[in-house]
Amino acid sequence: MVTPIEQRFMDKHQGSADRHEKAKDLFPDGVTHDARRQHPFQLYYTHAIGPHKFDVDGNRIIDYWSGHGSLILGHSHPAIVDAVQNQIAKGTHLSGSTDLEIQWGQLVRELIPSAEKVRFHSSGTEADMMALRMARAYTGKTKVIKFQEHFHGWSDYVAVGSAGIGGIPKETLSTMIVLPPNDISVVENTLKENKDVAAVILEPTGAHMGLEPILPSFLHELREVT
């Protein structure tokens, strides 16, 4: 049964509803990213400016999502647009080193002083895969501790402790240890009982984009015991 608020939504967004029907034939669940699943259908947008997005039906919508949290200056900020336009005119894929990558790396180290070396990756999934491999190679140990529902990309190892682990070999899953967050005693006991732990990985702000937050005190305690 359609509720009144759902009916209002469908009436205001008929263009998105039509596109969703086409998308269901192309993409799993009709979306190109899991976070875009909406009921009864996701919205389709034409453009965005500042804090607002505009959908195919002409509705102006406040964007609380903000590019998964990355658009701290909002959409289409003039300084960002100018910088991108100027740079793309110089080349789209130079397949070589540039001064900008050195500047970028230096900025990363200024923001994260503990980062002795910087490696750029195409995605967070790849960065986490390399971090886990490096930890295992350096320590000679196998297992990694992660926390329930924390997201670290789409690789098989870090999928454990989250929904959707079908198709992942049990041998892979057995290399991960999933613990509840915010309980330092559980971490300490696990480290005492298991001497094959190479690393601990977590979302410092907590699972589900901070909806299940990590206590600041837990982060300090975790740093001490590791």
Secondary structure, 3 states (H helix, E strand, C coil): CCCHHHHHHHHHCHHHHHHHHHHCCCCHHHCCCHHHCCCCCCCCEEEEEECEEEECCCCEEECCCHHHHCCCCCECCHHHHHHHHHHHCCCCCCCCCCHHHHHHHHHHHHHCCCCCCCCCCCCHHHHHHHHHHHHHHHHCCCEEEEECCCCCCCCCHHHCCCCCCCCCCHHHHCCEEEECCCCHHHHHHHHHHCCCEEEECCCCCCHHHHCECCCHHHHHHHHHHC
